Structures are given as structure tokens and as C-alpha cells.
Amino acid sequence: MSTHKNSILQYLVFLFQSNLAVESERKVFHQEAMSYVMKLQEVQERKKFEFVETVCSSVITRGYRISSTLVLYIITLALIY
């Protein structure tokens, strides 16, 4: 009977240790998952920033070209009148 109790005790110890290992791995998985989500968020934010930066650069460049053309037009009008 003591062999039976001993094997049950060993089994319970094994279950307890396994439970601790699973819980530890669950925590590691959760931390890694959150890290992955943060990296995805960073990538999305970078993509948004780069898009806005490109659009702003394009608008500024076009504005400069238009203002350069308008300056020449204003000078031409000033010379004519």
C-alpha cells in the first residue's frame, strides 16, 4: 500500500510541477504576444508618419512651384502695367 501512496504522491508532485511549468510558459507567451503587438503598432505608426510626411512634402513642393510661377507672373504684370 505504501508503494501505491508513494506513486500517487509522485504523480501529484509531477502534476504540480507541470502546472507551474505551464503557468510559467503562459506568462512568457503573454509577454511575447504583447511585445509582438507593440511591434505591429510601431510599424503601423511609422507607415502613417511616412505617408503624411510624403503628402506634406508633395504639397510643400507644389506650393513652392506655384509661388515661383506666381512671382514671375506678378513681375511680368508689373512690367506690363
C-alpha positions in Angstrom: 0.0 0.0 0.0 2.8 2.4 0.7 4.1 1.9 -2.8 0.7 2.9 -4.1 0.7 6.0 -1.9 4.2 6.8 -3.0 3.3 6.6 -6.7 0.2 8.8 -6.1 2.4 11.3 -4.3 5.0 11.3 -7.1 2.1 11.8 -9.6 0.7 14.7 -7.6 4.2 16.3 -7.4 4.6 15.7 -11.2 1.2 17.4 -11.8 2.1 20.3 -9.6 5.4 20.9 -11.3 3.8 20.5 -14.7 1.2 23.1 -13.7 4.0 25.5 -12.6 5.8 25.0 -15.9 2.6 25.6 -17.9 1.8 28.7 -15.9 5.4 30.0 -16.5 5.2 29.3 -20.2 1.8 31.0 -20.4 3.3 34.2 -18.8 6.2 34.1 -21.3 3.8 33.6 -24.2 1.7 36.5 -23.0 4.7 38.8 -22.7 5.9 37.8 -26.1 2.5 38.4 -27.6 2.3 41.9 -26.1 5.8 42.6 -27.5 4.6 41.5 -30.9 1.5 43.7 -30.7 3.7 46.6 -29.7 6.0 46.0 -32.7 3.0 45.9 -35.0 1.7 49.1 -33.6 5.2 50.7 -34.1 5.2 49.6 -37.8 1.6 51.0 -38.3 2.6 54.3 -36.7 5.7 54.5 -38.9 3.7 53.8 -42.0 1.2 56.6 -41.1 4.1 59.0 -40.4 5.8 58.2 -43.7 2.6 58.6 -45.6 1.9 62.0 -44.0 5.5 63.1 -44.5 5.3 62.2 -48.2 2.0 64.0 -48.7 3.3 67.1 -46.8 6.5 67.1 -48.8 4.5 66.9 -52.1 2.2 69.8 -51.0 5.1 72.0 -50.0 6.9 71.2 -53.3 3.8 72.1 -55.3 3.2 75.2 -53.3 6.8 76.3 -53.9 6.4 75.7 -57.7 3.1 77.6 -57.7 4.6 80.5 -55.8 7.6 80.7 -58.1 5.3 80.8 -61.1 3.1 83.5 -59.4 6.2 85.6 -58.7 7.2 85.5 -62.3 3.6 86.3 -63.3 3.4 89.3 -60.9 6.7 90.6 -62.1 5.5 90.3 -65.7 2.3 92.1 -64.9 4.2 94.8 -63.0 6.4 95.4 -66.1 3.5 95.5 -68.5 1.4 98.0 -66.5 
